[in-house]
Amino acid sequence: MKLQPLLSSLWLAGTVPLLMATPAMADAIQVTGVRVETTPNGLEVILETPGGGTPQVFTASYGETLIADIINTQLRLPEGQDFRQNDPVEGIASVTVTQQNANSIRVTVIGTAAVPTAEVTPSASGLVFSLTAPTPTAQTPSETTEGETDPSTPTLPGEEPEVPTETPEPPNNEIEVVITAEPEGGYRVPEATSATRTDTPIRDIPQSIQVVPEQVLEDRQVQRVEEALENVSGVQQTISSLNIATGLLIRGFDTNNIYRDGLRDPTNSLSGSEIANIERIEVLKGPASVLYGQGELGGLVNLVTKQPLRDPFYSVEGTIGNYDTYGGAIDLTGPLNDDRTLLYRFNASAQRSDTFIDFSEIERYLISPVLTWQIGRNTTLTFEADYQDRQYPEVPGLPAVGTVLSNPLGELPRDRFLGDPDFNFREIRSFRVGYRFEHYFNDDWLIRNSFKAAFQSLDSEFAFPIGLRDDNRTFDQVYAATDEPDDRDVYALDTNIVGRFQTGSIEHQVLFGFNFDSFRVFRDVFLAQLDPIDIFNPDYGRSPGDTFRRLNFKDRSESFGFYLQDQISLLENLKLVLGGRLDIVNQKRDDFVDSTTSEQDNDAFSPRVGIVYQPIEPISLYASFSRSFNPVETGTTLANGDIAEPERGTQYEVGIKADFLEGRLSSTLAFYELTRSNVLTPDRTNPFASIQTGEQRSRGIELDVAGEILPGWRVIASYAYTDAEITEDNQFEPGNRLINVPESSASLWTTYEIQQGSLKGLGFGLGFRFVGEREGDLENSFTLPNYFRTDAALYYKRNNLRVAVNLYNLFDIEYFEAAQFGRAGIFPGSPFTVLGTIGWEF
């Protein structure tokens, strides 16, 4: 089936939501009054709910600010939409109540010297927040004043909403419950969108999903996506940290499934991603085809970008480190008009550095503007774009003989460069632009429409490793370069509807959607002869010889998918997730060297079933089954002439999710089995053809923990046991382990920040990373040794200032990150590295 004729109709579908009018809100729990009363210990904030109902309350704190988000509620005050009272008692600077979005209210309490503590009590007619001020003396509440309506955008740490209204009359009844949670901006993230495309608590999702939040990115001063994912169990890198691309393994299998804000974008893996405009990174373990279509079965990485804030916030940061590292970043956000319906955010960063490898330096640049228009109370439209220019060396790595294997002539130093300084670069320029539209019909139903286009251009010139000769010093290579820039164009469109309804006592949250993806690649690369290099006495300045091969083709892949998901609450503590997706994929290749065209069509249905049982509130027991599919390279044919079928993946997973320390610490323990089938293997009767009899399997146990143990003491930790092996193959022995997959791996990053006194704001960080032995090729002919790396940090935060020093590989151990070219190319890890950062927020 060809999908090109569908494109115009899809664009039409994408514009329909923009023409919708804003309907009236449906019934929810109405808060019709707010009253503030002093008590011997502080004060009470009373929210009137005359219609009854007990909404969910989620709380967090940062600095001196306490936040409580009240779900499924609407603020209906007689004199405006927001409430504010300044200096109600000594120790509390202000209390505000605002409509956070269409179905939640936010209560913000700011202390003068420390964060207030709170208890909440529920009754049939209201909510009472019993606040204890940091200082005991109470005083008479001051008068409230009227103000304007707040748009539904999150408040910024350290800032407060500016929209007051008159205090209404007191309610009739009150209530009481204790609320506690980790501070906002901490290591624990209770919700993620990747697993269900809905705002579902992670504890209610029957699949392992981990989040690396912005606070971890900041505390570790993360520079690359792979570095951030060291904090997630079962994730390993497959290429050098000095490579421009991003290469990952999840649960033992390679993955290029790196999404951006929930949309497929293959350019993310080739060009890598800057961190300056990333808010958090979500990792969905196992097949994701039921919601996202074609892709590798190990898992999916979703990069969630920073969005505009309603209050002005400006941040400037500078970085300096060894290897002549210099960099800077800015983050600007706020409203563009008085009623705060037009918001912006602008991120930009630049960095250049040398590296520990000779003749290798890096330059990276990012510009990322975002504009959000609050069209109405229920309707939001966001436009966003980013431009990246990344210039990296093409490091060919080192041969296994002379590094992890003995070489009678000696050992190679880890800074040895075996390319050629005269041709050693890759430059990728990426431009992305798109929009996201969201409209609430009422409290229960909403429609979302997203579109993104990405355009990428790659220039490269480098020496490609072939192998070491028997003399143990002569290293064969070829010259590779782009004749014309490699161009990649990506278009992704997704539209879905989310709704809630009941069938008797059973609650449903349904998701129905469709999406269209188009990925086009133009490639013109030639390979030329190149004199070999002496690995012990490199002689640079070589010139390429005759061209012996050219790759010149244009690939096009278009996919169209329908997906349906139902999250069913059978009981309050028993939840079922059912989902399915139908995909239709068309692939075409025009080969300009052979003057041939090949085309193939595939379709696949991918199901998912999962169940969650919560015997007590902090514990979730879950089990799930899911499948994936991934089309093979365009033009791949089998020995009998048939077009190769897509690879299929199947996963079974069970696990336990638990919250500890009154919700401040969360953990996930998962047990899984993944099977990859339809793997292409050589046909023994025809060396120029393949057959699809290969199978690989990965079984494992994973543990992830994140949150706050004590005030100021945060931790994110992981452990993974992975048994990934070949089970059927015509070339390699069944039982051989997969490449770059350690049997055991673990990580820990923890920080402690002094909470009071003259040293308040002083913090310390310590991290450990253990990676076990890994096979360097599918023959299992050599092994990369295990390593144990230590990182550390020292930082100081005071008011708007933040100063930090991060130390990587503190004890300067020698280790190897990955094997990419078998025995011809393995990559040493970075030695001891220092990075100093100073930032100012205002």
C-alpha positions in Angstrom: 0.0 0.0 0.0 1.4 3.4 -0.9 0.9 6.2 1.6 1.7 9.3 -0.4 -1.9 10.0 -1.4 -2.9 10.0 2.3 -0.6 13.0 3.1 -3.1 15.7 2.1 -5.9 14.2 4.1 -3.6 13.9 7.1 -2.7 17.6 6.9 -6.4 18.4 6.8 -6.9 16.3 9.9 -4.1 18.2 11.6 -5.8 21.5 11.0 -9.3 20.6 12.2 -8.6 21.2 15.9 -7.5 24.7 15.2 -11.0 25.6 14.0 -12.8 24.3 17.1 -14.5 26.7 19.4 -14.1 26.4 23.2 -17.1 24.6 24.8 -18.2 25.0 28.4 -16.5 23.0 31.1 -18.2 19.9 32.4 -19.0 19.3 36.1 -16.0 18.7 38.4 -15.5 19.3 42.1 -16.2 23.0 42.4 -14.3 25.2 44.9 -16.5 28.2 45.5 -14.8 29.8 48.4 -11.4 30.2 50.1 -10.9 31.3 53.7 -7.8 31.9 55.8 -7.9 31.6 59.6 -5.1 31.8 62.1 -4.5 28.9 64.6 -2.1 28.6 67.6 0.5 26.9 65.3 0.0 28.9 62.1 -3.1 29.0 60.0 -5.8 27.1 58.1 -6.6 27.5 54.4 -10.1 26.3 53.8 -11.4 25.4 50.4 -15.2 25.2 50.1 -16.6 22.3 48.0 -20.3 22.5 48.6 -21.0 19.7 46.1 -18.9 17.2 48.1 -16.2 14.9 46.7 -12.7 14.1 47.8 -10.1 15.1 45.2 -6.5 13.8 45.1 -3.9 16.1 46.5 -0.2 15.9 45.4 2.3 18.1 47.2 5.9 19.2 46.7 8.3 21.8 48.0 11.3 23.8 46.9 13.3 26.4 48.8 10.8 28.1 51.1 7.8 27.2 48.9 5.1 24.5 49.5 2.9 23.5 46.5 -0.2 21.4 46.6 -1.9 20.4 43.3 -5.6 19.3 43.7 -6.7 17.1 40.9 -10.2 17.1 39.2 -11.2 20.5 40.7 -12.2 23.9 39.4 -11.9 27.3 41.1 -15.2 29.1 41.0 -14.8 32.2 43.2 -17.4 34.9 43.0 -14.9 37.8 42.5 -12.5 36.3 40.0 -10.6 33.2 39.4 -7.6 33.4 41.8 -7.1 34.0 45.5 -4.1 35.6 47.2 -3.3 36.8 50.7 0.1 38.3 51.7 1.7 37.9 55.2 -1.2 36.0 56.8 1.0 35.1 59.8 4.5 35.5 60.9 6.7 33.0 59.0 4.4 32.8 55.9 4.9 35.4 53.2 1.9 34.5 51.0 -0.9 32.1 50.2 -2.2 31.8 46.7 -4.9 29.5 45.1 -5.0 29.4 41.3 -6.5 27.3 38.5 -3.5 25.3 37.3 -5.2 23.8 34.2 -8.6 22.8 33.1 -9.0 20.1 35.9 -6.6 21.0 38.7 -6.1 23.8 41.3 -2.7 24.7 42.8 -2.3 26.0 46.3 1.1 27.8 46.8 2.4 28.7 50.3 5.7 30.7 50.6 7.5 30.8 53.9 9.8 33.7 54.9 12.7 31.6 56.3 11.8 27.9 55.6 9.1 25.8 53.9 5.8 25.6 55.9 4.6 22.1 56.9 1.0 21.0 56.1 -1.8 18.6 56.9 -5.0 18.2 55.0 -8.3 17.1 56.3 -11.2 15.9 53.9 -14.9 16.1 54.6 -18.1 16.1 52.6 -18.0 19.9 52.1 -14.4 21.1 52.0 -10.7 20.8 52.3 -8.7 22.3 55.1 -4.9 22.9 54.8 -3.5 23.1 58.3 -0.2 25.0 57.9 2.5 25.3 60.6 4.6 28.4 60.1 8.4 28.2 60.5 8.0 30.8 63.3 5.4 30.2 66.0 3.9 33.7 66.4 0.6 34.2 64.6 -0.9 37.5 63.6 -4.1 38.7 62.1 -4.6 38.0 58.4 -4.2 40.9 56.1 -6.8 41.9 53.6 -6.9 40.2 50.2 -7.0 42.2 47.0 -8.5 41.4 43.7 -6.4 40.6 40.6 -6.4 39.0 37.2 -6.8 35.5 36.0 -3.8 33.2 35.8 -3.2 31.1 32.7 -2.8 27.4 33.3 1.0 27.2 33.3 3.3 25.9 36.0 4.7 28.4 38.5 8.5 28.8 38.6 10.5 27.9 41.6 11.1 30.9 43.8 8.3 32.9 42.2 4.6 33.3 43.2 1.4 33.8 41.3 0.2 37.4 41.1 -3.5 37.0 40.9 -5.6 37.7 44.0 -9.3 37.9 44.8 -11.6 38.6 47.6 -11.9 36.2 50.5 -15.3 34.4 50.4 -17.4 33.3 53.3 -16.3 30.3 55.4 -17.6 26.8 54.5 -19.6 24.6 56.7 -17.3 21.5 57.2 -13.7 20.6 57.3 -11.2 17.6 57.0 -7.7 16.3 57.9 -4.8 14.3 56.3 -1.0 14.5 56.3 0.7 15.4 52.9 4.3 14.8 52.2 6.4 14.4 49.1 9.8 15.0 47.7 10.6 18.7 46.9 9.7 19.8 43.4 12.8 19.6 41.2 13.9 16.5 43.1 14.9 13.0 41.8 11.5 11.3 42.1 9.1 11.8 39.2 5.6 10.4 39.9 4.2 10.7 36.4 5.4 10.1 32.8 3.7 10.3 29.5 5.8 7.8 27.4 4.1 4.6 28.6 0.5 5.5 27.9 0.5 8.9 26.2 -1.6 10.0 29.1 -0.8 11.7 32.5 -0.8 8.4 34.4 1.1 7.9 37.6 4.0 5.6 37.1 2.8 3.3 39.8 -0.4 2.6 37.7 1.6 1.5 34.6 2.2 -2.2 34.0 5.6 -1.7 32.5 9.0 -0.5 33.7 9.5 3.2 33.0 12.2 5.4 34.4 12.7 9.1 34.4 16.0 11.1 34.6 14.7 14.5 35.9 16.2 17.9 35.3 17.7 18.0 38.8 19.9 15.0 38.1 21.0 16.5 34.8 22.0 19.7 36.7 23.7 18.0 39.6 25.8 15.7 37.4 26.3 18.4 34.8 25.3 16.0 32.1 26.7 16.7 28.6 25.3 13.8 26.6 22.1 11.6 26.6 24.1 8.4 27.2 25.7 10.0 30.3 22.2 10.8 31.7 21.1 7.2 31.0 23.9 5.7 33.1 21.4 6.3 36.0 18.9 3.9 34.4 19.1 0.1 34.8 19.7 -2.0 31.7 20.9 0.8 29.5 24.4 0.7 27.9 26.2 2.8 25.3 27.5 1.1 22.1 29.8 3.9 20.7 32.4 6.3 22.0 31.4 9.3 24.1 33.5 11.3 21.5 31.2 10.2 18.7 28.7 12.7 17.4 25.9 10.1 17.3 24.0 8.4 20.2 24.3 4.6 20.4 22.3 2.7 23.0 21.4 -0.8 24.2 18.2 -1.3 26.3 17.7 -4.7 27.8 20.5 -6.2 25.6 19.2 -4.9 22.2 20.3 -1.9 20.1 17.8 0.9 19.9 17.5 4.0 17.7 14.1 4.8 19.3 15.0 8.3 20.5 11.8 10.4 20.4 11.4 14.1 21.1 8.2 15.1 23.0 6.5 11.9 22.0 7.2 12.1 18.2 9.5 9.9 16.2 12.6 11.6 15.0 15.5 9.4 13.7 17.8 12.4 13.5 18.1 12.3 17.3 20.2 9.2 17.2 22.5 10.2 14.3 23.3 13.8 15.5 22.9 13.3 19.3 21.1 15.9 21.3 22.1 19.0 23.3 21.0 19.0 27.0 20.4 22.7 27.5 16.7 22.6 26.3 15.9 19.1 27.9 13.7 19.1 31.0 13.8 15.3 31.6 14.5 12.0 29.8 12.0 9.2 30.0 12.9 5.6 29.3 10.2 3.1 28.4 11.5 -0.5 28.8 10.5 -3.1 26.3 8.4 -3.0 23.1 6.6 0.3 22.4 5.0 -0.4 19.0 1.5 -0.4 20.4 1.7 3.4 20.8 4.6 4.4 18.7 4.7 2.0 15.7 7.9 0.5 14.2 11.0 0.3 16.3 13.5 -1.8 18.1 12.1 -4.0 20.9 14.5 -3.1 23.8 12.8 0.1 24.6 12.3 3.8 23.8 13.9 7.0 25.0 11.7 10.2 25.0 13.4 13.6 25.3 11.0 16.0 27.0 11.9 19.6 26.2 11.6 22.7 28.3 8.4 24.7 27.9 7.5 28.4 28.6 6.6 29.5 32.2 4.0 32.1 33.2 6.4 34.0 35.4 9.6 35.7 34.2 12.7 33.6 34.7 16.2 34.2 33.4 19.3 32.1 33.8 22.9 32.5 32.6 25.5 29.8 33.0 29.2 29.5 32.2 31.4 26.4 32.1 35.1 25.8 32.2 37.1 22.6 32.5 40.3 20.7 31.6 41.1 19.8 28.0 40.4 23.5 27.2 36.7 23.2 27.8 34.7 26.4 27.6 30.9 26.9 27.3 27.9 28.9 28.2 24.1 28.7 28.2 21.1 31.0 28.7 17.5 30.1 29.6 14.9 32.9 29.2 11.2 32.6 29.8 8.1 34.5 30.7 4.9 36.2 29.4 4.9 38.5 26.3 1.6 40.2 27.2 -0.2 41.5 30.3 -2.8 38.8 30.6 -0.1 36.1 30.2 -1.8 34.3 27.4 1.3 34.5 25.2 4.4 32.9 26.7 7.9 32.3 25.4 11.0 30.3 26.2 14.4 30.7 24.7 17.4 28.4 25.3 20.8 28.7 23.7 24.1 27.1 24.4 27.7 26.8 23.0 30.7 24.7 24.0 34.1 23.8 22.6 36.7 21.5 24.0 39.7 19.4 23.1 39.6 15.7 24.2 42.0 13.2 25.7 42.5 11.7 22.2 45.1 13.4 20.1 44.0 15.7 17.3 40.3 15.6 18.4 38.2 18.6 19.4 34.5 19.2 19.7 32.2 22.2 19.0 28.5 22.3 19.9 25.9 25.0 19.4 22.1 25.1 20.1 19.3 27.7 19.6 15.8 26.7 20.8 12.8 29.1 20.8 9.4 28.1 22.0 6.1 30.1 22.0 2.9 29.1 23.7 -0.5 30.7 23.0 -3.2 30.2 25.6 -6.1 30.6 23.1 -8.7 30.1 25.8 -9.1 28.4 29.1 -9.3 25.0 27.5 -7.1 25.5 24.4 -3.3 25.8 24.0 -1.1 26.0 20.9 2.7 25.8 21.2 5.2 26.5 18.4 8.7 25.3 18.8 12.0 25.1 16.9 15.6 24.3 17.5 18.8 24.5 15.5 21.9 22.4 16.4 25.4 22.5 14.9 27.7 19.8 16.2 31.3 19.3 15.1 32.9 16.2 16.4 36.0 14.1 15.5 35.6 10.8 13.9 37.6 8.6 16.4 38.3 5.2 14.9 39.1 3.7 18.2 41.9 1.2 19.0 42.4 -2.4 18.0 41.6 -5.1 20.6 45.1 -6.5 20.2 47.3 -4.1 22.2 44.5 -3.0 24.5 42.2 -5.7 26.0 44.2 -8.5 24.3 48.0 -8.9 24.7 50.3 -7.6 21.9 53.9 -8.9 22.1 55.0 -5.5 20.8 53.5 -3.6 23.7 50.4 -1.8 24.9 48.7 1.1 23.2 48.1 4.4 25.1 44.5 5.4 25.4 45.1 8.8 23.8 46.5 7.3 20.6 44.8 8.6 17.5 44.8 6.1 14.6 43.0 8.3 12.0 44.6 11.2 10.2 44.5 14.8 11.3 44.1 16.0 7.7 40.7 14.3 7.4 39.0 13.8 10.7 35.7 15.4 11.2 31.9 15.1 11.2 29.6 18.1 11.2 25.9 17.7 11.5 23.5 20.6 11.2 19.9 19.9 12.4 16.8 22.1 12.2 13.5 21.1 13.8 10.2 22.9 13.7 6.7 21.9 14.9 3.6 22.6 16.9 1.5 21.0 19.6 -2.2 21.7 19.9 -4.3 20.7 22.9 -8.0 21.3 23.5 -10.2 20.2 26.4 -13.8 19.7 25.4 -14.6 19.3 29.0 -13.1 17.7 32.1 -13.3 14.2 30.6 -12.4 14.6 26.9 -9.5 16.3 25.1 -7.9 16.2 21.6 -4.2 16.6 20.9 -2.5 17.2 17.6 1.3 17.4 17.1 3.5 17.9 14.1 7.3 18.0 13.8 9.6 18.3 10.8 13.3 17.8 11.1 16.0 18.5 8.5 19.5 17.3 8.9 22.7 17.6 6.8 25.9 15.7 7.5 29.4 16.3 6.1 32.1 13.8 7.1 35.6 12.7 6.1 37.6 10.1 8.1 39.7 6.9 8.1 37.5 3.8 8.7 39.2 0.9 10.5 39.4 -2.5 8.8 41.7 -4.6 11.0 45.1 -5.3 12.4 47.5 -7.5 10.3 49.3 -10.5 11.7 52.5 -8.4 12.4 50.5 -6.8 15.2 51.4 -3.3 14.2 50.1 -2.6 10.7 46.5 -1.3 10.8 44.5 -1.4 7.6 42.0 1.4 6.9 40.0 2.9 4.1 39.1 6.5 3.4 35.4 7.5 3.7 33.9 10.8 2.8 30.6 12.4 1.7 30.7 13.6 -1.9 27.5 15.6 -1.3 26.1 16.1 2.3 23.9 13.3 3.6 20.5 14.8 3.9 17.7 13.5 6.1 14.1 14.8 6.2 11.7 13.7 8.8 7.9 14.5 9.1 5.8 13.3 12.0 2.1 13.9 12.6 0.1 12.5 15.5 -3.5 13.2 16.5 -5.2 11.5 19.4 -8.3 11.8 21.6 -8.3 11.0 25.3 -11.5 10.4 27.2 -12.9 9.2 30.5 -16.2 7.5 31.1 -17.8 4.8 33.3 -19.6 1.5 32.5 -21.3 0.9 35.8 -18.8 1.0 38.5 -15.9 0.5 36.1 -13.9 3.5 35.1 -12.2 3.8 31.7 -9.6 6.2 30.2 -9.4 5.6 26.5 -6.9 6.8 24.0 -7.5 6.6 20.3 -5.2 8.1 17.7 -3.5 7.9 14.4 -0.1 9.1 13.1 1.9 9.5 10.0 5.7 9.3 9.8 7.9 10.0 6.8 11.6 9.6 6.8 13.7 10.4 3.7 17.5 9.9 3.3 19.8 11.0 0.5 23.3 9.5 0.7 26.3 10.0 -1.5 29.5 8.5 0.1 32.6 7.1 -1.5 35.3 4.8 -0.2 38.9 5.1 -1.3 42.2 3.2 -0.8 44.3 4.4 2.1 47.8 3.4 3.2 47.8 1.5 6.5 49.1 3.1 9.7 51.6 1.8 12.2 49.8 1.7 15.5 53.0 2.1 17.5 54.6 4.8 15.3 51.8 6.6 13.4 52.8 8.4 10.2 50.1 11.0 9.5 49.7 13.1 6.3 48.5 10.2 4.1 46.6 10.9 0.9 43.5 8.9 -0.2 44.0 6.6 -3.2 41.6 5.4 -5.9 37.9 5.2 -5.2 36.8 1.6 -5.1 33.2 1.9 -4.0 30.4 4.4 -4.0 27.1 4.5 -2.1 24.6 6.8 -3.7 21.0 6.2 -3.0 17.7 7.8 -1.7 15.6 6.0 0.8 12.0 6.8 1.7 10.0 5.2 4.5 6.4 6.1 5.2 4.2 4.6 7.8 0.6 5.1 8.9 -0.8 3.7 12.1 -4.0 3.5 14.1 -3.8 2.8 17.9 -6.3 2.2 20.6 -5.8 1.9 24.4 -8.1 1.5 27.3 -6.9 2.0 30.9 -9.6 0.2 33.0 -10.1 0.7 36.7 -11.9 -2.5 37.7 -11.5 -1.6 41.3 -9.8 1.2 43.1 -6.7 -1.0 43.5 -7.0 -3.2 40.4 -6.3 -1.7 36.9 -6.1 -3.3 33.5 -4.5 -1.9 30.4 -5.5 -3.1 26.9 -4.1 -1.8 23.7 -3.5 -2.5 20.0 -2.1 -0.9 17.0 -2.2 -1.5 13.2 0.7 -0.2 11.1 1.2 0.0 7.4 4.7 0.7 6.2 5.9 1.5 2.7 9.7 1.6 2.0 11.4 2.5 -1.3 15.1 2.8 -2.3 16.4 4.4 -5.5 20.0 3.3 -6.1 21.7 5.7 -8.4 24.9 3.6 -8.7 23.1 0.5 -10.0 20.2 2.4 -11.5 17.7 0.2 -9.7 14.6 0.7 -7.6 13.3 -1.6 -4.8 10.1 -1.2 -2.9 8.3 -3.1 -0.2 5.2 -2.9 1.9 4.7 -4.3 5.4 1.8 -4.3 7.9 1.7 -5.5 11.4 -0.6 -5.6 14.4 1.0 -5.0 17.8 -0.9 -5.8 21.0 -0.3 -5.0 24.7 -2.0 -6.4 27.8 -1.1 -5.4 31.4 -2.6 -5.5 34.8 -1.8 -3.7 38.1 -2.9 -4.8 41.6 -2.2 -2.6 44.6 -2.7 -4.6 47.8 -1.8 -1.6 49.8 -1.5 2.0 48.7 2.3 2.2 48.4 2.7 -1.2 46.6 1.9 -2.0 42.9 2.2 -5.5 41.5 2.1 -5.7 37.8 2.3 -8.1 34.8 2.3 -7.3 31.1 2.7 -8.8 27.6 3.6 -6.7 24.5 4.9 -7.1 21.0 6.9 -5.0 18.5 7.9 -5.0 14.9 10.7 -3.4 13.0 11.1 -3.5 9.2 14.4 -4.6 7.8 16.5 -2.4 5.5 14.8 -1.5 2.2 15.6 -3.9 -0.6 16.6 -6.9 1.6 15.6 -10.1 -0.2 15.8 -13.7 0.9 17.4 -16.6 -0.9 14.1 -17.6 -2.5 13.6 -14.0 -3.8 10.9 -13.0 -1.3 11.1 -9.6 0.5 12.3 -10.0 4.1 9.6 -9.8 6.7 9.9 -7.3 9.6 11.7 -8.4 12.8 9.3 -9.1 15.6 9.7 -8.7 19.3 7.8 -10.3 22.2 8.1 -9.4 25.9 6.7 -10.8 29.1 7.3 -8.7 32.2 6.3 -8.9 35.9 7.3 -6.5 38.6 6.8 -4.6 41.8 6.6 -0.8 42.2 6.8 0.6 45.7 6.9 4.0 47.4 8.8 4.4 50.7 9.3 7.1 53.3 5.8 8.6 52.9 6.2 8.8 49.1 9.6 10.5 49.0 11.3 7.4 47.6 10.1 5.2 44.7 11.4 2.0 43.4 10.7 -0.5 40.5 11.8 -4.2 40.5 11.2 -5.8 37.1 11.6 -9.4 35.8 11.4 -9.8 32.0 12.0 -12.0 29.0 12.4 -10.5 25.5 12.6 -12.5 22.3 13.7 -11.1 19.0 12.7 -13.2 16.0 13.0 -13.0 12.2 16.6 -12.0 12.6 18.5 -12.2 9.2 21.3 -14.8 9.1 23.5 -15.9 6.1 22.2 -18.6 3.8 24.9 -21.3 3.8 24.0 -22.4 0.3 24.1 -18.8 -1.2 26.7 -16.4 0.2 24.9 -13.4 -1.4 21.6 -14.0 0.3 20.0 -14.3 3.7 17.3 -16.3 5.5 15.2 -15.3 8.4 15.8 -18.0 10.9 17.7 -16.1 13.5 16.5 -15.6 17.1 17.9 -13.8 20.1 16.7 -13.7 23.7 17.3 -11.5 26.7 16.2 -12.3 30.2 16.9 -10.1 33.2 16.2 -8.5 36.5 16.2 -4.7 37.0 16.0 -2.5 40.1 15.6 1.3 40.0 15.3 3.6 43.1 14.9 7.4 43.1 13.9 10.0 45.6 14.8 11.7 48.8 15.9 9.7 51.9 16.1 12.6 54.3 15.6 16.4 53.8 18.5 17.4 51.4 19.7 13.8 50.8 18.7 12.6 47.3 19.5 9.4 45.5 19.0 7.7 42.1 20.4 4.2 41.8 20.0 1.1 39.6 21.1 -2.5 39.2 20.6 -4.8 36.2 21.2 -8.5 35.6 21.0 -9.2 31.8 21.3 -12.6 30.1 21.3 -11.7 26.4 22.2 -14.5 24.0 21.8 -15.9 20.5 19.3 -18.8 20.5 19.2 -19.6 16.7 21.6 -18.6 14.0 23.3 -20.0 10.9 26.6 -18.1 11.5 27.2 -17.8 15.2 26.9 -20.4 17.9 23.7 -20.5 19.9 24.5 -19.5 23.5 26.9 -16.8 22.4 26.3 -13.5 24.3 25.3 -10.3 22.5 27.7 -7.5 21.9 28.4 -4.8 24.6 25.9 -6.4 27.1 27.3 -6.9 30.6 25.8 -9.6 32.7 25.7 -7.2 35.7 25.8 -3.4 35.9 24.9 -0.9 38.6 24.9 2.8 39.2 24.5 5.2 42.2 24.3 9.0 42.3 23.6 10.7 45.6 23.8 14.3 46.8 23.4 15.9 50.2 22.6 19.6 50.6 22.9 21.4 54.0 19.4 22.7 54.8 20.0 25.4 57.4 22.7 27.5 59.2 25.5 29.5 57.8 26.4 26.7 55.4 22.9 26.3 54.0 23.0 25.6 50.2 26.4 23.8 50.4 26.0 20.4 48.7 28.1 17.3 47.9 27.6 14.6 45.3 29.1 11.2 44.9 28.5 8.6 42.1 29.5 5.1 41.2 29.2 3.2 38.0 29.9 -0.5 37.6 29.8 -2.3 34.3 30.7 -6.0 34.1 32.5 -7.8 31.3 31.1 -7.5 27.8 31.6 -9.5 24.6 33.2 -7.5 21.8 31.7 -9.5 18.9 29.1 -12.1 18.2 31.8 -14.7 17.9 32.6 -14.0 21.5 36.3 -14.0 20.5 37.3 -11.3 23.0 35.9 -9.5 26.1 35.9 -6.0 27.3 36.9 -6.0 31.0 34.7 -4.7 33.8 35.2 -1.4 35.4 34.2 0.6 38.5 34.2 4.4 38.0 33.7 7.1 40.7 32.4 10.6 40.1 31.9 13.4 42.6 30.6 17.0 42.8 30.8 20.0 45.2 28.3 22.8 44.8 26.9 25.9 46.5 23.5 27.4 46.1 22.6 30.8 47.7 19.7 32.9 46.6 20.1 33.2 42.8 23.7 32.0 42.6 24.9 28.4 41.9 28.5 27.4 41.7 29.5 23.7 41.1 32.6 21.6 40.4 32.1 18.2 39.0 34.8 15.5 38.9 34.5 12.6 36.5 36.5 9.4 36.8 37.9 10.7 40.1 40.5 8.0 40.4 41.5 8.1 36.7 40.9 4.4 36.0 41.5 3.0 32.5 38.4 1.4 31.1 36.7 0.7 27.8 33.2 2.1 27.0 32.2 -0.1 24.0 33.2 -2.2 21.0 31.8 -0.9 17.7 33.9 -2.5 15.0 34.7 -5.9 16.6 38.5 -6.4 17.0 39.1 -3.4 14.8 37.7 -0.7 17.0 37.1 -0.5 20.8 36.8 2.8 22.6 38.6 3.9 25.8 36.7 5.9 28.4 37.6 9.4 29.4 40.3 9.9 32.1 40.0 12.2 35.1 38.0 15.3 34.0 37.0 18.5 35.8 34.1 20.7 34.9 33.4 24.0 36.8 30.1 25.8 36.4 28.8 29.1 37.7 25.2 30.1 37.1 22.9 33.1 38.0 19.1 33.1 38.0 17.1 36.3 38.1 
